[in-house]
Amino acid sequence: MQKVKIYYPFIYIVLLMILASSCYNEISLKNESTTPKLVMNAFINADSTNNVLYLNLTGNSQLNHIDKAIVEVYVDNQLKEVASEVQTQSVYDKQKRYLITTKFTPGDKVKIEARTEDGKHRAWIEETVLQPPLPIEKVDTTTVKLRIYDSYYDRLRFRITFTDRSNETNFYRLILERTVTIKARLEDNRDTVAFTKSYKMLCNEDIALTDGQPNVGESDFFDNPENIYGVFSDAYFKDENYTLNVYMQPNYSPYLPEPYEVIDVQQECLIRIQSISQNDFKYLKALNVLDSDVYDPIMMEPIIFASNVNGGLGLVSITTETTHRIELNEEHLYPY
């Protein structure tokens, strides 16, 4: 019997060609038009009467502007206000802003609805206002030498103690708002006031603020995204007392353009702990990554942002907060 030789490489090539042709599918590279959606964004402090809602329309490569919109605010299904448009000073700034003056209280069921005047676009959010964090119990401050890479720098350390609300999962945001105010007399005997504000803080040593991955000193300091927005959950201290450990740079003296005599210097810090929703938490965590030095849009997966807008995109956050104000000494002040 004559043996038949089978050439396996040839068979593999044929099979590969058949499979390749069967998986072939034509993909159009043309930009197909999609229906624009309304984009709503706002960070609303429940106790404030000066909150701003931002409106845009989605586009293929960038956000588009709208001509006119109507924004209505409801509390427990009752219309509370029709928000007024905020006029911008620059003719080049065409983004629409709407002022919301209604105060909200914990437990309120809030609906904010926006629609374009032509009726083509409509979006809304529905949120229940959260309970505020429990009061800040204690704040300790001191100036320490903090090692960053090969050098030591003066940093103002804050230790902030509060207790988690019990029997629920809570998400928080810490904001440190430092202000320096200088009253001075200028060369021509005119009195003036100058001030600066700073917010940047270092959270790398705190367990809650680093999601259980604290770094001390220079070790891996910039390997993970910095918690720029100060968000954290109660996963590491649920139903318990906890002390946040953060640092700030000594603040800079306000700049005055001519010789002056200092009359008075005041420096203070407003410590704010906010109750935020899980969507807020996810959104700000995503912003931490986007705004960090470690994010590479080519090598890393796209960032997905949380949204609570029905019929559109964006995030409208309604926060409650507890605050504590402390005065700081002049030793915590850097001159220019």
Secondary structure, DSSP 8 states (H G I E B T S, - for coil): -------HHHHHHHHHHHHHHHT------S-------EEEEEEEETT-S-EEEEEEE--SSS-B--S-EEEEEEETTEEEEE-EE---S-TT---EEEEE-----TT-EEEEEEEETTSS-EEEEEEE---------EEEEEEEEEEETTEEEEEEEEEEEEE--TTS--EEEEEEEEEEEEEEEETTS-EEEEEEEE---B-TT-TTTTTT----TTTTTTTS---TT-EEESTTTTTSEEEEEEEE--EE----SS-EEEEEEEEEEEEEEEEE-HHHHHHHHHHHHHTSSS--TTTS---------BTEEEEEEEEEEEEEEEEE-GGGEE--
